[in-house]
Amino acid sequence: MKINAAQAIPPEQLGIALSTVLLEWAENQEKDFVKAIDAAAEACNETAKQYAPTSNRRRSGTYRNNFAIDKGWQERHHYTAEWHVKTPEYRLTHLLENGHLTRDGTHRTKAIKHIKYGRQIAEQVLEEKLEGLWGE
Protein backbone atom coordinates (compact mmCIF):
# COMPACT_ATOMS: atom_id res chain seq x y z
CA MET A 1 0.00 0.00 0.00
CA LYS A 2 1.44 3.35 -1.04
CA ILE A 3 0.70 6.45 0.98
CA ASN A 4 1.47 9.86 -0.40
CA ALA A 5 2.75 12.05 2.41
CA ALA A 6 1.45 15.16 0.63
CA GLN A 7 -2.13 13.88 0.93
CA ALA A 8 -1.84 12.67 4.51
CA ILE A 9 -3.95 14.42 7.15
CA PRO A 10 -2.09 15.69 10.21
CA PRO A 11 -3.41 14.15 13.45
CA GLU A 12 -4.65 17.51 14.77
CA GLN A 13 -6.89 17.92 11.67
CA LEU A 14 -8.21 14.34 11.60
CA GLY A 15 -11.34 15.19 13.62
CA ILE A 16 -12.27 18.06 11.29
CA ALA A 17 -11.68 15.92 8.20
CA LEU A 18 -13.82 13.07 9.55
CA SER A 19 -16.66 15.37 10.58
CA THR A 20 -16.64 17.00 7.12
CA VAL A 21 -16.90 13.63 5.38
CA LEU A 22 -19.66 12.46 7.72
CA LEU A 23 -21.67 15.68 7.32
CA GLU A 24 -21.51 15.38 3.52
CA TRP A 25 -22.65 11.76 3.77
CA ALA A 26 -25.55 12.74 6.07
CA GLU A 27 -26.66 15.53 3.72
CA ASN A 28 -26.71 13.12 0.77
CA GLN A 29 -28.69 10.57 2.79
CA GLU A 30 -31.17 13.27 3.80
CA LYS A 31 -31.64 14.32 0.15
CA ASP A 32 -32.33 10.71 -0.84
CA PHE A 33 -34.76 10.37 2.06
CA VAL A 34 -36.64 13.50 0.93
CA LYS A 35 -36.90 12.05 -2.59
CA ALA A 36 -38.35 8.85 -1.13
CA ILE A 37 -40.94 10.82 0.87
CA ASP A 38 -41.93 12.82 -2.22
CA ALA A 39 -42.28 9.65 -4.31
CA ALA A 40 -44.52 8.10 -1.65
CA ALA A 41 -46.70 11.22 -1.52
CA GLU A 42 -47.08 11.26 -5.32
CA ALA A 43 -47.98 7.55 -5.30
CA CYS A 44 -50.61 8.27 -2.63
CA ASN A 45 -52.08 11.07 -4.74
CA GLU A 46 -52.25 8.96 -7.91
CA THR A 47 -53.82 6.00 -6.11
CA ALA A 48 -56.41 8.20 -4.39
CA LYS A 49 -57.30 9.69 -7.79
CA GLN A 50 -57.79 6.22 -9.25
CA TYR A 51 -60.20 5.18 -6.51
CA ALA A 52 -61.98 8.53 -6.08
CA PRO A 53 -65.44 8.57 -7.61
CA THR A 54 -66.39 10.33 -10.79
CA SER A 55 -69.67 12.12 -11.08
CA ASN A 56 -72.11 12.91 -13.87
CA ARG A 57 -73.03 16.14 -12.12
CA ARG A 58 -72.24 19.58 -13.44
CA ARG A 59 -69.23 19.92 -11.11
CA SER A 60 -67.73 16.62 -12.22
CA GLY A 61 -64.03 16.28 -11.45
CA THR A 62 -63.75 19.11 -8.95
CA TYR A 63 -63.10 16.74 -6.04
CA ARG A 64 -60.16 15.05 -7.76
CA ASN A 65 -58.80 18.36 -9.01
CA ASN A 66 -58.58 19.60 -5.42
CA PHE A 67 -56.18 16.88 -4.28
CA ALA A 68 -52.98 18.50 -3.06
CA ILE A 69 -49.69 17.64 -1.41
CA ASP A 70 -48.08 20.09 1.02
CA LYS A 71 -44.33 19.48 1.04
CA GLY A 72 -41.74 21.29 3.07
CA TRP A 73 -39.30 21.52 5.90
CA GLN A 74 -40.93 21.98 9.30
CA GLU A 75 -37.57 22.50 10.96
CA ARG A 76 -34.03 21.30 10.42
CA HIS A 77 -34.00 17.56 9.58
CA HIS A 78 -37.82 17.42 9.68
CA TYR A 79 -39.33 17.17 6.18
CA THR A 80 -42.99 16.35 5.59
CA ALA A 81 -45.25 15.69 2.65
CA GLU A 82 -48.95 15.68 3.52
CA TRP A 83 -51.74 14.72 1.12
CA HIS A 84 -55.08 16.49 1.56
CA VAL A 85 -58.11 17.84 -0.29
CA LYS A 86 -58.26 21.61 -0.68
CA THR A 87 -61.15 23.86 0.27
CA PRO A 88 -64.14 23.58 -0.31
CA GLU A 89 -64.09 19.95 -1.42
CA TYR A 90 -62.45 18.67 1.77
CA ARG A 91 -65.93 18.33 3.25
CA LEU A 92 -66.63 15.36 0.98
CA THR A 93 -63.64 13.35 2.15
CA HIS A 94 -65.18 11.86 5.29
CA LEU A 95 -68.51 11.21 3.56
CA LEU A 96 -66.89 9.34 0.69
CA GLU A 97 -64.47 7.38 2.85
CA ASN A 98 -67.14 6.17 5.30
CA GLY A 99 -70.39 6.33 3.36
CA HIS A 100 -73.35 8.47 4.39
CA LEU A 101 -77.13 8.68 4.42
CA THR A 102 -78.73 9.82 1.19
CA ARG A 103 -80.65 13.09 1.10
CA ASP A 104 -83.98 11.38 1.61
CA GLY A 105 -82.55 9.38 4.53
CA THR A 106 -83.76 5.99 3.28
CA HIS A 107 -80.43 4.24 2.73
CA ARG A 108 -76.67 4.59 3.06
CA THR A 109 -74.23 5.08 0.23
CA LYS A 110 -71.35 2.70 -0.34
CA ALA A 111 -68.05 3.75 1.24
CA ILE A 112 -65.26 4.52 -1.25
CA LYS A 113 -61.96 3.85 0.52
CA HIS A 114 -59.76 6.06 -1.69
CA ILE A 115 -57.75 7.46 1.23
CA LYS A 116 -57.16 4.02 2.72
CA TYR A 117 -55.74 2.69 -0.55
CA GLY A 118 -53.65 5.80 -1.10
CA ARG A 119 -52.14 5.46 2.36
CA GLN A 120 -51.34 1.77 1.81
CA ILE A 121 -49.57 2.52 -1.48
CA ALA A 122 -47.64 5.41 0.10
CA GLU A 123 -46.43 3.16 2.91
CA GLN A 124 -45.40 0.47 0.40
CA VAL A 125 -43.53 2.90 -1.84
CA LEU A 126 -41.75 4.53 1.10
CA GLU A 127 -40.71 1.15 2.49
CA GLU A 128 -39.38 0.03 -0.91
CA LYS A 129 -37.47 3.28 -1.43
CA LEU A 130 -35.92 3.11 2.03
CA GLU A 131 -34.91 -0.51 1.51
CA GLY A 132 -33.21 0.62 -1.69
CA LEU A 133 -31.38 3.36 0.20
CA TRP A 134 -30.15 1.33 3.12
CA GLY A 135 -30.17 -2.15 1.58
CA GLU A 136 -32.18 -3.96 4.22
C-alpha positions as CSV (number, residue, x, y, z in Angstrom):
1,M,0.0,0.0,0.0
2,K,1.4,3.4,-1.0
3,I,0.7,6.4,1.0
4,N,1.5,9.9,-0.4
5,A,2.8,12.0,2.4
6,A,1.5,15.2,0.6
7,Q,-2.1,13.9,0.9
8,A,-1.8,12.7,4.5
9,I,-3.9,14.4,7.1
10,P,-2.1,15.7,10.2
11,P,-3.4,14.2,13.4
12,E,-4.6,17.5,14.8
13,Q,-6.9,17.9,11.7
14,L,-8.2,14.3,11.6
15,G,-11.3,15.2,13.6
16,I,-12.3,18.1,11.3
17,A,-11.7,15.9,8.2
18,L,-13.8,13.1,9.6
19,S,-16.7,15.4,10.6
20,T,-16.6,17.0,7.1
21,V,-16.9,13.6,5.4
22,L,-19.7,12.5,7.7
23,L,-21.7,15.7,7.3
24,E,-21.5,15.4,3.5
25,W,-22.7,11.8,3.8
26,A,-25.5,12.7,6.1
27,E,-26.7,15.5,3.7
28,N,-26.7,13.1,0.8
29,Q,-28.7,10.6,2.8
30,E,-31.2,13.3,3.8
31,K,-31.6,14.3,0.2
32,D,-32.3,10.7,-0.8
33,F,-34.8,10.4,2.1
34,V,-36.6,13.5,0.9
35,K,-36.9,12.1,-2.6
36,A,-38.4,8.9,-1.1
37,I,-40.9,10.8,0.9
38,D,-41.9,12.8,-2.2
39,A,-42.3,9.6,-4.3
40,A,-44.5,8.1,-1.6
41,A,-46.7,11.2,-1.5
42,E,-47.1,11.3,-5.3
43,A,-48.0,7.5,-5.3
44,C,-50.6,8.3,-2.6
45,N,-52.1,11.1,-4.7
46,E,-52.3,9.0,-7.9
47,T,-53.8,6.0,-6.1
48,A,-56.4,8.2,-4.4
49,K,-57.3,9.7,-7.8
50,Q,-57.8,6.2,-9.2
51,Y,-60.2,5.2,-6.5
52,A,-62.0,8.5,-6.1
53,P,-65.4,8.6,-7.6
54,T,-66.4,10.3,-10.8
55,S,-69.7,12.1,-11.1
56,N,-72.1,12.9,-13.9
57,R,-73.0,16.1,-12.1
58,R,-72.2,19.6,-13.4
59,R,-69.2,19.9,-11.1
60,S,-67.7,16.6,-12.2
61,G,-64.0,16.3,-11.5
62,T,-63.8,19.1,-8.9
63,Y,-63.1,16.7,-6.0
64,R,-60.2,15.1,-7.8
65,N,-58.8,18.4,-9.0
66,N,-58.6,19.6,-5.4
67,F,-56.2,16.9,-4.3
68,A,-53.0,18.5,-3.1
69,I,-49.7,17.6,-1.4
70,D,-48.1,20.1,1.0
71,K,-44.3,19.5,1.0
72,G,-41.7,21.3,3.1
73,W,-39.3,21.5,5.9
74,Q,-40.9,22.0,9.3
75,E,-37.6,22.5,11.0
76,R,-34.0,21.3,10.4
77,H,-34.0,17.6,9.6
78,H,-37.8,17.4,9.7
79,Y,-39.3,17.2,6.2
80,T,-43.0,16.3,5.6
81,A,-45.3,15.7,2.6
82,E,-49.0,15.7,3.5
83,W,-51.7,14.7,1.1
84,H,-55.1,16.5,1.6
85,V,-58.1,17.8,-0.3
86,K,-58.3,21.6,-0.7
87,T,-61.2,23.9,0.3
88,P,-64.1,23.6,-0.3
89,E,-64.1,19.9,-1.4
90,Y,-62.5,18.7,1.8
91,R,-65.9,18.3,3.3
92,L,-66.6,15.4,1.0
93,T,-63.6,13.4,2.1
94,H,-65.2,11.9,5.3
95,L,-68.5,11.2,3.6
96,L,-66.9,9.3,0.7
97,E,-64.5,7.4,2.8
98,N,-67.1,6.2,5.3
99,G,-70.4,6.3,3.4
100,H,-73.4,8.5,4.4
101,L,-77.1,8.7,4.4
102,T,-78.7,9.8,1.2
103,R,-80.7,13.1,1.1
104,D,-84.0,11.4,1.6
105,G,-82.5,9.4,4.5
106,T,-83.8,6.0,3.3
107,H,-80.4,4.2,2.7
108,R,-76.7,4.6,3.1
109,T,-74.2,5.1,0.2
110,K,-71.4,2.7,-0.3
111,A,-68.0,3.8,1.2
112,I,-65.3,4.5,-1.2
113,K,-62.0,3.8,0.5
114,H,-59.8,6.1,-1.7
115,I,-57.7,7.5,1.2
116,K,-57.2,4.0,2.7
117,Y,-55.7,2.7,-0.6
118,G,-53.6,5.8,-1.1
119,R,-52.1,5.5,2.4
120,Q,-51.3,1.8,1.8
121,I,-49.6,2.5,-1.5
122,A,-47.6,5.4,0.1
123,E,-46.4,3.2,2.9
124,Q,-45.4,0.5,0.4
125,V,-43.5,2.9,-1.8
126,L,-41.8,4.5,1.1
127,E,-40.7,1.1,2.5
128,E,-39.4,0.0,-0.9
129,K,-37.5,3.3,-1.4
130,L,-35.9,3.1,2.0
131,E,-34.9,-0.5,1.5
132,G,-33.2,0.6,-1.7
133,L,-31.4,3.4,0.2
134,W,-30.1,1.3,3.1
135,G,-30.2,-2.1,1.6
136,E,-32.2,-4.0,4.2
